[in-house]
Amino acid sequence: MPMKRPVLPKLPNMPLPKVAIPRKLPSAALVSKLAAALTPRAPAPAPAPAPAPARRNTDGRPTSSFAGRSIWHTLSAPFRAINWRILAAALCAMGMLHIVATLAAPSLALSTAYARLDGILPPNRVVILPPVSPQTQPLPFMTPALRYAMCRYDTARGPVDVSVELSETGSSLTIYTIDGEAVYTAAQSEVPLHQVRIIPTDGRFLGLTPEALGRRSAEVPSATLAADRGIVVFAIPDLGVSYQSAIEQHLAAVSCKPSSPQ
Amino acid sequence: MYYQIYKLKQRLRGFLRLMSDWALFIGIVLIGGIGSHWYMVQAGSMFSVSRIGPWESWENAARHNSDPYTRAHFARLGILPLSTDISRTYVARHDDDGDQLYSSCDYAIEGHDFAARWWSITVFDDDGALIPNPAGRYAFSRETVAITPEGGFVISMARDARAGNWIPTGGAGSLSVMLVLQNGNISVAESRRQNDEETLPKIVRVKCR
């Protein structure tokens, strides 16, 4: 079917207005300028209140508040460059490092007393040390005014019994752990005999007590403590050459041995 | 071209700022953390160490409930101190004038007999080692010191022989003096009261060469 041609209305005969044709097309900047000029303008904001005139002294110099603000501004300039969040995080990390280093120091120390004595003391046996001299001094700050008997205890195979008589003035018994912590300390007292049983810390079954078996216990320890490894130190004052034999007897009387089965 | 240089400058400035922040962080953590740890373990604080004149004593030495600084201090030194439950150990590295003890000077330790049951004064070098000497003199105790009729004593620390209580110190360099006061099995409160009442000896410099 043939398409019908539209019929245009007849325009009145009137002259067209003359428009000046530019020789060049307007640039983008000009277009934006025109657009900005044609868009309706927003009402202008109210003018900001004028700053109060700076207080000045009678001679025209600024007053102290203005000068103080300026000095403070100058002095605080370096601090404004500090990243305070980084600083706070660094202080927290510093505290954590301080705590960790302090708590780990006994374990990380290379030459602890236990490590120094480990090579010269057999396990669970008393060793009477010779009089302390520059050649025989096993540990720093060990006074020659005392004579020592030591035992390196190890409860891996079972309890260890320690027996010491503290009858002399100045004598002492100290049981240290591997970290140097004293878990038992005694000095001369009215009851001189000290029998200490050192048991393992792992809570293993150590057998029935004599009382549970219906027997009377032959020895009752004066103290029982739990420790795995460490050093037993018995110290007695060195009274001089005249008393050497008596001191040697005291040292030889110290006992440190695995606990006998009940 | 200028824009690229500007961007490069901006990036460099940001990188330097980041690096300075990290340097500040690592510096504070390492210097502050390790430094404060070292100071608290080596020198102690008012909470762990008591200072009387030139004498200083770790208050919780070898105690079952000792603080971590005390444990770290003695673990680092590698010594087994007497427990403060039964005794008190003082160490002096300076004389009463605050000058470091040195083997080229002569000193006099002047004091009175102590109320403690047993005591000893021993002279070491700065590392805690005994000072070798032909006389074999390293320490004096209640049993071995010569007491004056007034109840006092004077211990001379000198290179050359002195009359009375003499401890040779020649060639040792820096010195440290250890005083041990043993009270025996008494309560902690009683031990502290006795220690507070003890008058510790003076360390007087006689002369220096």
Interface residues (C-beta under 8 A of the other chain):
Chain A: I82 N83 I86 L87 A89 A90 L91 A93 M94 G95 M96 L97 H98 A101 T102 L103 A105 P106 A109 S111 T112 A113 A115 R116 V132 S133 P134 Q137 L139 P140 F141 M142 T143 P144 A145 L146 T169 G170 S172 T174 Y176 D179 G180 E181 A182 V183 T185 A186 A187 Q188 S189 I231 V233 A235 P237 D238 L239 G240
Chain B: D21 L24 F25 G27 I28 V29 L30 G32 G33 I34 S36 H37 M40 V41 A62 R63 H64 S66 P68 Y69 R71 A72 F74 A75 R76 L77 G78 I79 L80 P81 L82 S83 D85 I86 S87 V91 R117 W118 S120 T122 F124 D127 G128 A129 L130 I131 P132 G136 Y138 A139 F140 S141 R142 E143 T144 M178 V180 Q182 N183 G184 N185
